[in-house]
Amino acid sequence: LICGRLPFEPDELRARGYSEIQRIICEEDPPRPFQRFTSVSKQADHDTLRIARARGTTVDALSASLKRELEWIPLKALRKDPEERYASAEALGLDVRRYLDGEALEAGPETTAYRLKKFLKRHKAPVIAATVVVMALVGGVIASTVFAIEANEQAIIARKQTLIAEQQARLAEQQRILTEEKAVELQTIVDFQANQLSSIDVEGVGDSLRNALILDLKVDPDIVSDADFTGMSLGILDKHIFNPTLRSIDADLDDQPLVQAQLLQMLAANYMELGLIEEANGPLTRAMMLRTSELGREDPATLDSATRMGILCLYQGKYDQAKPYFMETLEARRRILGEEHPDTLESIHFMGFVLRKQGDFEGARSRFQTALDGRRRILGSDHFDTLDTINMMGVLLWENGRVDEAEPYFFEALDTRRRTLGDEHPSTLESINNMGALLRKQGRYREALPYFSDALSARRRALGAEHPMTVLSMKNMGNILQSLGRYEEATPYFEDALETHQKTLGENHPMTLSTMNAMAGQSVNLGRLEDARGYYMKAVLGRRRALGDEHRNTLASILALGNLLIDMEEFDEAEIHLTEVMNASRRTYGMGNSMTLMAVESLANLHQKRHEIDPDGGHDARAGEYRRLLRRSNE
């Protein structure tokens, strides 16, 4: 089957007698398959080529393969000693399968002991005679050498032990070098694959798709001008790149758990960067489990996976679930790496981020300041991570009404990101968007508009229409048009943003609830008060559930609902909501906080309106109380 010939030449066997044929088969070993094939190749090149071609290979390749494991299998099957042959046809089949799968074989080359045993069996008489002579000679020698042997026995044993130890040390060193070389080679491959994944240009794929339709298929450019080709590319990449990669990681690297973990985490990072948040959860969870199992909870790689899990929770709007990840990694990194290690500073930064999302202004500001000071000192002011903290410090101050304090942070982040990353890097687009938000809060609406417009156009192009950051820009475009009094133009932006957030993030994600709150405000501007009431009610319920009753965003929705109810002259219900905001904000943020003051002012307006409707109801006195409280707080 292997070399195209029987073990023995049929013509030679037929020329012998029956008993001689039996003896040859029982006692003589047939030539090795390699030798049979070589003899064929010397005698008849045509036969050799025919045999090789029938096996789908070349003469040289077949000859080379027969020198190794391939010929061990038939040789084991033909051995004379039953104990040396395969136990069954099934065992033979399993060894063939092991050969095809590249595994270690049961078969192997004949051992020296096996060859000696066969020689003794074939040459019994001469061997016995020789043995008798040798024993006689040895008997004489033993008497004269026994004492010398005893004298040198310990020295021989010592030399043997030394040689064994030296050999073991050499083998161990060779194995160490081989292991290190394989590890370096494997890590190079993994790094290459990870880099290939992280360098996927979704916008470029989208542009290629658009050009193929226009140039190759002659599609009218006007028809595809508004199509979201970046979004289409995401779907294609997920189906044809990311999913097959995930299956390959599972199937091909099952015996390399740390390599699996590295690639799974890189795949999850790609999902998150591209806005495919839920798709990131499975790979990242498995990466963390593998690293915890293989390396322990406090290995730097495991701590990195735990940090990414916390970031994923932030993306999902699960702030309470994110916090334990950041707390645990911060504690471990401080203990293991020190206070000013870049990884420790990363954990401090994200502790500030989650505290900001939970409405803890002072706690967040303290963490951001610590992280910023450390990152400027250790990494430099132009480093990507330093710029992230600079930007987040500005966002924190802006969210809490400290617009003038936020301005220098926003300017520094934008200028440096433009210089170091370019105009269309996602981080630069974030800073462009933030500059628009800053100008809008300062009442500089016309100056803010181009920032929001540029950010939206670039994000649609680079990230796709359904990426969370693109949808945020849609909402911001609605906000600035609303501020400019262009309500009809603003409506489609709010509607598209809300629909996309509900589709991609779900009803209860904080970003969805923020867009719902904005949609309520837009409905008020259009005079659709009942629609506005419905949106505000959903936003309040969702934010209570997702953020808690006293979170700043929850209180903002309750305040807006209370003001709407004043306009609808539903004063009793409005007073309940506004009183809740005043008390909760005073308790959480203090009497001088802008949220508290807005609630007090709204309560004064409520009672003033009641007084206008019912002058004898004593409502003017209540309005006066709230106004005096407002004046005292502003003094």
Secondary structure, DSSP 8 states (H G I E B T S, - for coil): --SSS-SS-HHHHHTS-HHHHHHHHHHS----HHHHHHHHHHH-HHHHHHHHHHTTS-HHHHHHHHTTHHHHHHHHHT-SSGGGS-SSHHHHHHHHHHHHTT---S-----HHHHHHHHHHHTHHHHHHHHHHHHHHHHHHHHHHHHHHHHHHHHHHHHHHHHHHHHHHHHHHHHHHHHHHHHHHHHHHHHHHHHHHHT--HHHHHHHHHHIIIIIS---HHHHTT--HHHHHHHHHIIIIIHHHHHHHHHH-TT-HHHHHHHHHHHHHHHHHTT-HHHHHHHHHHHHHHHHHHH-TTSHHHHHHHHHHHHHHHHTT-HHHHHHHHHHHHHHHHHHH-TTSHHHHHHHHHHHHHHHHTT-HHHHHHHHHHHHHHHHHHT-TTSHHHHHHHHHHHHHHHHTT-HHHHHHHHHHHHHHHHHHH-TTSHHHHHHHHHHHHHHHHTT-HHHHHHHHHHHHHHHHHHH-TTSHHHHHHHHHHHHHHHHTT-HHHHHHHHHHHHHHHHHHT-TTSHHHHHHHHHHHHHHHHTT-HHHHHHHHHHHHHHHHHHH-TTSHHHHHHHHHHHHHHHHTT-HHHHHHHHHHHHHHHHHHH-TTSHHHHHHHHHHHHHHHHHHHH-TTSSHHHHHHHHHHHHHHHH-
